[in-house]
Structure formats: structure tokens, C-alpha cells
Amino acid sequence: MITWATLRSSAAPWLLPPAFFYLALYIDDAAHTVPSGYGVESGELAAYGVVVIAPVLAGAAAWESGRHRLMGAVRNTGARRPVRRLLRAAAPALLLHLLLVTGVLVMARGAVGVWPGGSGWLAAAHLVVLPLGWLVIGWSLGEVLPRSVAAPVAGIGCWTWLAVPHATGNAWVRHLGGFIDGTSSVTDVREPAVYAVPWLVVACLALACRLPVRPRRRAWAVAVGGLVAVGALAAGRLLVADWGHHRPTSPRSVAPSCTGEAPRVCVPPEYEPYAERLRRDALAPLGRLRAAGVAAPRELRITSAGARLEPGTWPLYWSLPARRSPGADDQYAANLAQSAVAGTAVLAGSADCRQPGSLATAWAALVIGVDERAVRQGMPAADWAALRDVRRLPAGEQSRWFHATAGSGEGCGPATP
């Protein structure tokens, strides 16, 4: 009864409609392709919602805290344990959290086609841990500030901490907040540290906010809270200093799904429905390369850039069709040209540079039949002039030039043993 009365008298339910509206906008904007059926992507797509859920929860907690501070209910009902009293008082914010997390998971399920799976559950946990930390921060602000001030300060402050660093030049700051844009590919998944670092930071910030608002406020609590906050930011920067603008990933360990021969096409299991079409669409471009003196691969494989390729295996570059143009796949032929360069480099013992703008890639694209104007527009004038000189050579010399240029690795160094 007490919990139900708290829920009925709370203003938190009024935040549900606008929060769901903005969550739907975020998920719709971040879902670029047709449903992939990739469980990791489902969880990571849902994790986009943290930039809405955390500020909403922080503001709601600050408002509820200020309301209960004015009523004096939390500190006057001494017959109950403090934790139980706080949970009852924070019930509206916690229920709001539960409904928002459930809603964004359902939205991500609709966009991707499956519920979170694998490390996608770690991303889903991000929706729970990070907003709970901001709930504590918002509740602490509501205990010392008027609720009309604490709620906007908590909500706007949280949103600023999550979103604004992505527009700054300091790459390390964006890794501490916890708003993670982009999703893992089907070949590479994020390291757990991507989530653990912002969890550590928000836990320390929550502790730093709780210390000064204890029943007996003392100067040492304020000083310790400040040291905890500064220490968390310093430790977080040390942990992410070498990440740059990108978050660390590791190759995904999963058995591929393969089809056909000469060449065999191997794709992640989520792409199995597309494998036969990819093989069929590659036959004509590979035939033109073979006629120009470039041996066809035994296998085309969608794989991580960090994975070692066997000689005779070419990396296959392909992604799901866009949602609003599911039939468009004009880039596939140009990607096969890049595959030819990478596969030739591996065959010669060089590293896989994966440089789509190289002269060798442009030559292979023209042989495959990519529109000449499109190739020319993507090249400097000097490179285009050099490529035209190569194209005037006899067919045999062009083939030898391609193998020499691609096989050199263009300064990438030796292949991984």
C-alpha cells in the first residue's frame, strides 16, 4: 500500500511518453540496415537508449528525493530499515527505469530481429548499471537542493556528460561517460572494458555525491568526495588513454557458414541467407579479373581485419543492405577489387593493407567493370594519370604490374606469421 501510494503521488510517470518518443527516435536513427538477426547488435543498439534513460532517471530521482525531503517521510519512519525506506521512496524512479529499459529492448528487438545475445547482454546491462549510478547522483542532489533546481541540474548535467564529449577533440573524455555510438560488426566485438570503465567512473561519482549529503555533514566528507571524483576521472583517463577515438575490439570467435566451390563463400552465421547470392554475384567480376591475369581465389571470407588469411583466401567486404533501399548493392563490385588486392598481398607474403584508394585497387575496379567516372572522382589527378599509363600497357604487363604493386603491400610490412 505504501509503495502504491508513492507511485500514485509521483510525477515520474509523466516522463514516460516523452522518454519513449526520444528512445524511438534514437533507435530508428541508429538502425541503418535490414534486420541482421545479430544478438550482439541488438544489445548494443538498445544501449543507445542510455543517453535518454540516464538523464530522465537522474531528473526523476532528484525530484522524488526533494519531495520526500519536504515531507520528511524517509527519515521519520524509523521503524523500517534505511535501505527499505529508500527503496520505497525511490520506487517511482525505479519503475520508470524498468519500463524504459524494457521498452528500448523491445525497440531494438524489432529493429534487429532478435533479442540480445552473447556480449549483447553486457550492452543491455549498461542500460541498468549506468542509469542506476545517475539515480544515486540525482537523489543526492535532491537532498541538498530545491527539487525545482535539483531535477534540471541532474537531468541536464547527465545528458551533457554523456553526449557533449563526443563533439570535443579530447577522445578520452567520451569513453568515460558511457554513451557508446556505433555497434560491433559481425567479425569484431567490443572488449568488456568499454563498459567497465564508465561503470567504475559513475560508481565513484555516485559515491562522491553521497558522502557530503550524509545526515552528519562534515567538511572531511566534502573533501573526500572531491578526491574520489577527481581520482575516478584520473584513473579512467589512464585506462582509456591508448584507445584514441575508437573503442577496443577483439575478433569474434564463431564458426562461419560456407557455401559453393570455386570460389567458396564463407560468411558469419547471421549472413547465411545471403551467402549464395554473394557467390553468384561474384562470379562475373572474378571472371573478368581472371581474364586479366589475376587468379581467382579458392575462398571469399567475411572475417576480422585482425584474423590471419590463408593464401588463396580473399577477404570479402560486404554489409547488409540499407533499410530504405534493400536492393541497392552497387558497392559490391568495387569491394571485390579491394578483395583482389588484399588477397594478392597475402599470397605474396605481405600484410593485408585494406586500402581502397590504392592504384592497384583502382586498376582492379576498372577491370571488374566499375564505372570509370566513379573511380576517377575518388583519385587525385596525378594518380589517375599514372593509372592511365598502366592501362596503356599490354595485358601481360598490366597483370605483372598489379601483382608487383599489390604484392609489395605498399609499405605495410610483412604478413603475420
Backbone hydrogen bonds, N-H to C=O, Kabsch-Sander energy under -0.5 kcal/mol:
donor,donor_aa,acceptor,acceptor_aa,energy
5,A,1,M,-2.5
6,T,2,I,-2.2
7,L,3,T,-2.2
8,R,4,W,-2.4
9,S,5,A,-1.8
10,S,7,L,-1.0
14,W,11,A,-1.3
15,L,12,A,-2.2
16,L,13,P,-1.4
19,A,15,L,-2.0
20,F,16,L,-2.9
21,F,17,P,-2.1
22,Y,18,P,-2.3
23,L,19,A,-2.3
24,A,20,F,-2.4
25,L,21,F,-1.7
26,Y,22,Y,-2.3
27,I,23,L,-2.6
28,D,24,A,-2.4
29,D,25,L,-2.2
30,A,26,Y,-2.0
31,A,27,I,-1.6
32,H,30,A,-1.0
34,V,321,P,-2.1
37,G,112,V,-2.5
39,G,37,G,-0.7
42,S,38,Y,-1.7
43,G,39,G,-1.8
44,E,40,V,-2.2
45,L,41,E,-2.8
46,A,42,S,-2.0
47,A,43,G,-1.6
48,Y,45,L,-1.2
49,G,46,A,-2.1
50,V,47,A,-1.8
51,V,48,Y,-1.5
52,V,49,G,-1.6
53,I,49,G,-3.1
54,A,50,V,-1.9
56,V,52,V,-1.9
57,L,53,I,-2.8
58,A,54,A,-2.6
59,G,55,P,-2.5
60,A,56,V,-2.5
61,A,57,L,-2.6
62,A,58,A,-2.1
63,W,59,G,-2.1
64,E,60,A,-2.6
65,S,61,A,-2.6
66,G,62,A,-2.2
67,R,63,W,-2.2
68,H,64,E,-2.5
69,R,65,S,-2.1
70,L,66,G,-1.8
71,M,67,R,-1.8
72,G,68,H,-2.2
73,A,68,H,-0.7
76,N,72,G,-1.3
77,T,73,A,-1.6
78,G,76,N,-1.9
80,R,77,T,-1.3
85,R,81,R,-2.3
86,L,82,P,-2.4
87,L,83,V,-2.4
88,R,84,R,-2.1
89,A,85,R,-2.3
90,A,86,L,-2.6
91,A,88,R,-1.0
94,L,90,A,-2.5
95,L,91,A,-2.8
96,L,92,P,-2.3
97,H,93,A,-2.2
98,L,94,L,-2.3
99,L,95,L,-2.5
100,L,96,L,-2.2
101,V,97,H,-2.5
102,T,98,L,-2.3
103,G,99,L,-2.4
104,V,100,L,-2.5
105,L,101,V,-2.0
106,V,102,T,-2.0
107,M,103,G,-2.2
108,A,104,V,-2.4
109,R,105,L,-2.3
110,G,106,V,-2.1
111,A,107,M,-1.7
112,V,108,A,-2.5
113,G,109,R,-2.3
117,G,39,G,-0.8
120,G,117,G,-2.3
121,W,118,G,-1.7
123,A,119,S,-1.3
124,A,120,G,-1.9
125,A,121,W,-2.3
126,H,122,L,-1.1
127,L,123,A,-0.7
127,L,124,A,-1.0
128,V,125,A,-1.3
129,V,125,A,-2.8
130,L,126,H,-1.3
132,L,128,V,-1.5
133,G,129,V,-1.8
134,W,130,L,-1.7
135,L,131,P,-2.1
136,V,132,L,-1.9
137,I,133,G,-1.8
138,G,134,W,-2.9
139,W,135,L,-2.7
140,S,136,V,-2.1
141,L,137,I,-2.1
142,G,138,G,-2.0
143,E,139,W,-0.8
143,E,140,S,-0.7
144,V,140,S,-0.5
144,V,141,L,-1.2
145,L,141,L,-1.9
149,V,146,P,-1.8
150,A,146,P,-3.3
151,A,147,R,-2.1
153,V,149,V,-2.0
154,A,150,A,-2.8
155,G,151,A,-2.6
156,I,152,P,-2.7
157,G,153,V,-2.1
158,C,154,A,-2.2
159,W,155,G,-2.3
160,T,156,I,-2.6
161,W,157,G,-2.2
162,L,158,C,-2.0
163,A,159,W,-2.8
164,V,159,W,-0.5
164,V,160,T,-1.3
166,H,163,A,-1.3
167,A,164,V,-2.5
168,T,165,P,-1.4
171,A,169,G,-1.1
173,V,170,N,-0.8
174,R,170,N,-0.7
174,R,171,A,-0.6
175,H,171,A,-0.6
175,H,172,W,-0.6
176,L,172,W,-0.6
176,L,173,V,-1.2
177,G,173,V,-1.0
178,G,174,R,-0.9
180,I,178,G,-0.8
181,D,179,F,-0.7
185,S,188,D,-0.9
189,V,250,S,-2.5
191,E,248,P,-2.3
194,V,191,E,-1.9
195,Y,192,P,-1.5
196,A,192,P,-2.3
197,V,193,A,-2.1
199,W,195,Y,-1.8
200,L,196,A,-2.4
201,V,197,V,-2.3
202,V,198,P,-2.7
203,A,199,W,-2.2
204,C,200,L,-2.0
205,L,201,V,-2.4
206,A,202,V,-2.4
207,L,203,A,-2.2
208,A,204,C,-2.6
209,C,205,L,-1.7
210,R,206,A,-1.9
211,L,207,L,-2.1
213,V,210,R,-0.8
214,R,211,L,-1.2
217,R,215,P,-0.9
221,A,218,R,-0.6
222,V,218,R,-1.4
223,A,219,A,-2.3
224,V,220,W,-2.8
225,G,221,A,-2.5
226,G,222,V,-2.2
227,L,223,A,-2.2
228,V,224,V,-2.6
229,A,225,G,-2.2
230,V,226,G,-2.5
231,G,227,L,-2.8
232,A,228,V,-2.3
233,L,229,A,-2.0
234,A,230,V,-2.4
235,A,231,G,-2.9
236,G,232,A,-2.6
237,R,233,L,-2.2
238,L,234,A,-1.9
239,L,235,A,-1.9
240,V,236,G,-1.6
241,A,237,R,-0.8
243,W,240,V,-1.9
246,H,243,W,-1.2
250,S,189,V,-2.5
252,R,187,T,-3.2
254,V,252,R,-0.9
257,S,267,V,-3.6
258,C,256,P,-0.5
259,T,265,V,-1.9
264,R,298,R,-2.6
265,V,259,T,-2.5
266,C,264,R,-0.5
266,C,300,L,-2.9
267,V,257,S,-2.6
271,Y,268,P,-2.0
272,E,269,P,-1.2
274,Y,271,Y,-2.0
275,A,271,Y,-0.7
275,A,272,E,-1.2
276,E,272,E,-0.5
278,L,274,Y,-2.4
279,R,275,A,-2.2
280,R,276,E,-2.4
281,D,277,R,-2.7
282,A,278,L,-1.0
283,L,279,R,-0.8
283,L,280,R,-0.8
284,A,280,R,-0.5
286,L,282,A,-2.3
287,G,283,L,-2.0
288,R,284,A,-1.8
289,L,285,P,-2.0
290,R,286,L,-2.4
291,A,287,G,-2.1
292,A,288,R,-1.3
293,G,290,R,-1.4
294,V,289,L,-2.7
295,A,293,G,-0.6
298,R,312,G,-2.2
299,E,312,G,-1.6
300,L,264,R,-3.1
301,R,314,W,-2.5
302,I,266,C,-2.4
303,T,301,R,-0.8
307,A,304,S,-1.5
313,T,310,E,-2.2
314,W,299,E,-2.8
314,W,312,G,-0.5
316,L,301,R,-2.9
317,Y,315,P,-0.6
318,W,316,L,-0.7
322,A,325,S,-0.5
323,R,32,H,-2.5
325,S,322,A,-0.7
328,A,325,S,-1.8
332,Y,329,D,-1.3
334,A,330,D,-0.5
335,N,331,Q,-2.3
336,L,332,Y,-1.9
337,A,333,A,-1.3
338,Q,334,A,-1.5
339,S,335,N,-2.2
340,A,336,L,-2.1
341,V,337,A,-1.6
342,A,338,Q,-2.4
343,G,339,S,-3.0
344,T,340,A,-2.1
345,A,341,V,-2.2
346,V,342,A,-2.1
347,L,343,G,-2.0
348,A,344,T,-1.6
349,G,346,V,-1.3
350,S,345,A,-3.1
351,A,413,G,-2.0
353,C,351,A,-1.1
358,S,355,Q,-1.4
362,A,358,S,-2.0
363,W,359,L,-2.5
364,A,360,A,-2.3
365,A,361,T,-2.3
366,L,362,A,-2.1
367,V,363,W,-2.1
368,I,364,A,-2.4
369,G,365,A,-1.5
370,V,365,A,-2.7
375,V,371,D,-1.8
376,R,372,E,-2.6
377,Q,373,R,-2.2
378,G,374,A,-0.9
378,G,375,V,-0.6
379,M,376,R,-1.6
384,W,380,P,-2.2
385,A,381,A,-2.2
386,A,382,A,-2.1
387,L,383,D,-2.3
388,R,384,W,-2.1
389,D,385,A,-1.7
390,V,386,A,-1.7
391,R,387,L,-2.3
392,R,388,R,-0.9
392,R,389,D,-0.6
393,L,390,V,-1.6
398,Q,394,P,-2.2
399,S,395,A,-2.2
400,R,396,G,-2.1
401,W,397,E,-2.6
402,F,398,Q,-2.5
403,H,399,S,-2.4
404,A,400,R,-2.4
405,T,401,W,-2.9
406,A,402,F,-3.0
407,G,403,H,-2.1
408,S,404,A,-1.1
409,G,406,A,-1.2
410,E,405,T,-0.5
411,G,408,S,-0.7
412,C,409,G,-1.1
415,A,349,G,-1.9
